[in-house]
Structure formats: C-alpha cells, structure tokens
Amino acid sequence: MEVPFRQPLTCFRYDGNIGETLNGGNMLMQKLIDFLNRLESANISYTLVKTNDEYIMVNVCVPGERWEVEFSDADIRVEIFRSDGFILNESAIKTLFVYFDQ
C-alpha cells in the first residue's frame, strides 16, 4: 500500500540552526512541515520522537493503524502497523507482558 504523502525527500542535517540544510535548500524541512500540517488539517494527532542520532520519528495513531514515519538526512522510512480487527477483553492484559516482562 502506497502512503499518499510519502515523497522522495532531499537531505538535511540539523546543526543547531534550522535554516541551514545540505544542498542549499530547505526541501526536507518543508516536506516534514507539510506532512505535519497535513496531519493537523486532517485532525490526526501525532508525536515527534528523536529515536537516535540519525532519525526523528513522527508517531501517528489512526483507528486500526499506527504509523512510524522516520526522517533522517539520507532517507525516510515508513512502517504501518495494522490491527487484525479483534477486540479482546480484560483477560488479555495478562498476556501483554508475557514476552517482555523479564
């Protein structure tokens, strides 16, 4: 499935001055801002997270899906997590930590 607002982006590097980018342009920053504006105009909430020294992630939750859109100075990565549609009851809480509670 193609994400409709995913487009090839030019590179940028944040060095403390938002206005300075590689290749003499603000294209990646503009694409990021356009992406965030599109989310906001659609009333879709998001959070920004610095995942490591190379990526800034936009976390998006919509009904039945969660998107992770990561921006770096070299590329963007998009992961889409879809619900299987099954709604579980309270008994499922016990199983949430089975694999991760160590």
Residue, then its C-alpha position, 0 to 999 in steps of 0.5 A: m500500500e502506497v502512503p499518499f504523502r510519502q515523497p522522495l525527500t532531499c537531505f538535511r542535517y540539523d546543526g543547531n540552526i534550522g535554516e541551514t540544510l545540505n544542498g542549499g535548500n530547505m526541501l526536507m524541512q518543508k516536506l516534514i512541515d507539510f506532512l505535519n500540517r497535513l496531519e493537523s488539517a486532517n485532525i490526526s494527532y501525532t508525536l515527534v520522537k528523536t529515536n537516535d542520532e540519525y532519525i526523528m520519528v513522527n508517531v501517528c495513531v489512526p483507528g486500526e493503524r499506527w504509523e512510524v514515519e522516520f526522517s533522517d538526512a539520507d532517507i525516510r522510512v515508513e512502517i504501518f502497523r495494522s490491527d487484525g480487527f479483534i477486540l479482546n477483553e480484560s483477560a488479555i492484559k495478562t498476556l501483554f507482558v508475557y514476552f517482555d516482562q523479564 
